[in-house]
């Protein structure tokens, strides 16, 4: 096995994954390619992830993109995604090509929706790269579920997918729905990671500690990249979780609904009992 490494970011969504990607991508020896989130694998899951399936380009778009390919020019991003979704071997080939550069030994795909990928799919990604002599290392960040859901809700509202303007009533209607639940099952993500990746090849952290000096150091040490002590003060694609105080009844309702999430997280990170305010309702 070479020292060529592919970092697979599983999210969680609104939990600092963009920060982790940015940290890795700016290091010497990194080339993460053209896209921040490749969004290749989750469309296979259907349901709320069906919207990530890229439609086949029109005949004109195909001709134009293939002409660019022949000239060695960059193809449109949607065409690149469509290619990889249509022929998954192209996904592995794309990152292998990046790693074949003499100065590059680190690449990856950090897509928060990948938190929903089951173990067989993660194993397929691992094995696809292993066949090309590339090691896969997986990372996952967790955040207080209520805070994460609030941040997620704010994003959905900003994108116009939710019309409700009152956050409390909107959150009450949102938290148990398919869009929220698909990205909220930390317990399933953790189980899948641990089934597929060896302990040294998986990084599990908390959003609440990731940006502290200790959290930055832990991440840099695991990823085998230089330590940037001040990196935790730099926000990347940040979105707050809202300033309005939620009713205790709603906090408890959400926490009890996602009890398996808290229990699974606490087994790996017992400190959530003090770091996650909503944990008090179930732990």
Secondary structure, 3 states (H helix, E strand, C coil): CCCCEEEEECCCCCCCHHHHHHHHHCCCCECCCCCCCCCCCHHHHCHHHHHHCCCCCCHHHHHHHHHHHHHCCCCCHHHHHHHHHHCCHHHHHHHHHHHCCCCCCEEEEECHHHHHCCHHHHHHHHHHHHCCCCEEEEEEEECCHHHHHHHHHHHHHHCCCCCCCCHHHHHHHHCCCHHHHCCCCHHHHHHHHHHHCCHHHEEEEEHHHHCCHHHHHHHHHHHCCCCCCCHHHCCCCCCCCCCCCCCHHHHHHHHHHCHHHHHHHHHHCCCHHHHCHHHHHCC
